Amino acid sequence: MRKVLCAFLAVWIVAVSVPVCFAQVQQTPQIVETVYPTRDVIVADAVLTEPPYNADNTGKEDCSAILQRAIDVLFEAGGGTVFLPAGAYRLCSAIKIKPFVTVAGDWQDPDAGNDYGTVIVADVPSSDAYNPALFNVGGSAGAVGLTVWYPDQSVDTPVPYPYTFYIDGYGANYMLQTIRNCTLLNAYRGIGACTEWKNDKYQCHEMLTIENVKGTCLCEGISNYNSADVDTIKSLHFSGKYWAQAGEKYNAPDISAINEYTKANLSAFILGDLEWPEFCDISAENCKYGIYFAVGPRASFSGTFFELSLTDCEYGIFAEEKAVMHRGRQWGYSVCNSVICGEKYAIYDNNKSVVMLTNTITQGRVKGRNIHREKASTDQYTLDYDKAYEKPNAVLYVVNADKTGKTDVSADVRAMLEKASAAGGIVYLPAGVYRLDAPVTVPDGVELRGAGFAAGRDQSGCSKGTLILSYNGYCNVNRVQDPLITLAGDGSGLMNIRIHHLLNCPRDESGGYIPTTPAVSITGDHTHVIRNCAVLSSVGFELKGADDAYLSRNVGSCINSFIRAEDCKNLLIEGCLQNGTAIVRNGFASVNVPELQNWLTEDRIFDCWFVPISRLNTDFLAIKNCENTVVFNTFIYGGRRFMLAENSSVFVCGVGCDGQSKDYYTYTFNNCDAAVIGTMKSTFDGHDGTRSYEADHASKLKIYDRISVDLVYNEFTVLKNCNKENEDNLTAFLQPIYRILEFFGRLFTE
């Protein structure tokens, strides 16, 4: 009764009292100090404990209405970050994190201590339903730095609750939701995405991004269905230790009691019909099911796993019949550098789909119809999951300029960047639409940042956040022009900025476009380019002589290359994506700029973009004369190549390429030392998927876990001085023999 009354009061306050208090809230961006170390400087547009919100952070009062109002106000203002300082915040009702808004806290890694920082006290009604979730996360929105605790949870008499974090995919909630640096102390259900199809409510999403989430869950860790494009899951860990080590303050039970319950009840990863998901550094222990592949409403699972650990489980991996995709009997999932343990079965997957295991230890029985093991050592290939880069000084310079996109604000931005050059810091562009007619340069130790603290892209019907319209760099006039934004300074950065070369929007099927200078040029060392978007430029991000650069969570759609690098060392690219939908899914109709009206629509994207432009021109990653380039969790739809590399050393892991040109290889290596692990390709070009890669005689190539639609299983562990054209012809010739051997092999197995 207490919780029902609490929820009723929260709704009443939102409906009646709060609008009166906060109707004229003015957002004042500020840098906030945190108790615990952060990789980034946090810029908050609203601080929940400060006026006008003045939320209680002792855990005694319900903060639901205040937090929801702060989110709503920011959403109406165009987006941004609501910051919750360290403390306890009681929530008695569900919260909707609207598109382009981030709810951020002060997070202590639970492996570093149990003070936790910002703690959400989830005092919500118990229910065995999926929803309402504690946090429903919208598109280009995020939950960052939160620790969630359910005070009435007990391992002796478990209390069911809906999901802690949920993605419904409706409308502007469809793409690119972020859950990062969060702890689930004792959730019943942790993270859910589009599970309501089981209740006859169709839901779909794309690009769910989970990064560095840890916790104890009793029933479900993550349950994820109907992703139409590329979820990236990095550093997601489920273990009973996170509740057990929380201490008396959080009603922590003994670890043995938690393990006994989760071993009988927990499904850590329930994975439904996900297309092209990329998993790395994920783990679960003491579960009934480590991974449970489930049948979904639309498609079936296909994906890659790198550094997966499933231990002390009843089933390490269990797959329902028809849960994993098997186009041509050769599509499925790959696992590399992993450990899978199950008391009943390490792996039980009796589908026709391929299961590729490379350098993977299994403890327990393995049952499957198409499981392939590669014992080659790949221990030397590792990834940096928590890349450190130079943080700017905690000094904020806010650009106060026209935010309608109607007048040129280049001079305003340039003036503020010059002002920041003396001491370094962050030049902040609050949410809005900015027109730039001339280029700007970011100096040493300065970061140019837009609104929000989560990855962002335009959503259908919604283009909030920080959007730059580029009227600079179109090369159809006889003069040399500079890139729109140049990171010339060492330690400079770009974050949460979306750039559109709007004059390049295709209007017909001719394939015509105006060549442009790069949206972003990077020449300084130790730079970071994070959570940005580049659309309709010839090159999105160009690096020249830039050492130790870090590019993460950048999305968009460019003409010649999304990322082009030359003469660079130690380049790290992760979580980046190109798809032509970045052109057409937007809210430009509500932006009063003439060039944005009558924009290309999604029903014409193939005729006007993919077929005449990107499949003929776009090499997603173009790498030349680069040393030690690492690429992971990265994807392109509808390009010419995934990678063109020359005179370089590269490591590629957990990537995908869909809808590619029929006339080019996915990878082209010329005089390269390259290794590729976990690469997926889908094509309808009639080549049976054999055009996966080519390497010249001077290249050394190692490739593992290559999956292509309609490609008969074959694996080339080491290719040195190879002629790929002859190898492809041989593969195609031997396909019937491979299929006969496969048939009799299955008979023997069964």
Buried (B, 14 or more C-beta within 10 A) or exposed (E): EEBEEBBEBBBEBBEEEBEEBBEEBEBEBBBBEBBBEBEBBBBBBBBBBBEBBEBBBEBEEBBBBBBBBBBBBBBEBBBBBBBBBBBBBBBBBBBBBBBBBBBBBBBBBBEEEBBBBBBBBBBBBBEEEBBBBBBBBBBBBBBBBBBBBBEBBEBEEBBEBBBBBBBBBBEBBBBBBBBBBBBBBBBBBBBBBBBBBBEEBEBBBBBBBBBBBBBBBBBBBBBBBBBBBBBBBBBBBBBBBBBBBBEEEBBBBEBEBBBBBBBEBBBBBBBBBBBBBBBBBBBBBBBBBBBBBBBBBBBBBBBBBBBBBBBBBBBBBBBBEEBBBBBBBBBBBBBBBBBBBBBEBBBBBEBBBBBBBBBBEBBBBBEBBBBBEBEEEBEEBBBEBEBEBBBBBBBBBBBEBBBEBBEBBBEBBBBBBBEBBEEBBBBBBBBBBBBBBBBBBBBBBBBBBBBBBBBBBBBBBBBBBBBBBBBBBBEEEEEEBBBBBBBBBBBBBBBBBBBBBBBBBBEEBEBEBBBBBBBBBBBBBBBBBBBBBBBBBBBBBBBBBBBBBBBBBBBBBBBBBBBBBBBBBBBBBBBBBBBBBBBBBBBBEEBEBEBBEEBBEEEBBBEBBBBBBBBBBBBBBBBBBBBBBBBBBBBBBBBBBBBBBBBBBBBBBBBBBBBBBEEBBBBBBBBBBBBBBBBBBBBEBEBBBBBBBBBBEEBBBBBBBBBBBBBBBBEBEEBEEBEBEEBBEEBBEEBEEBEEEBEEEEEEEE
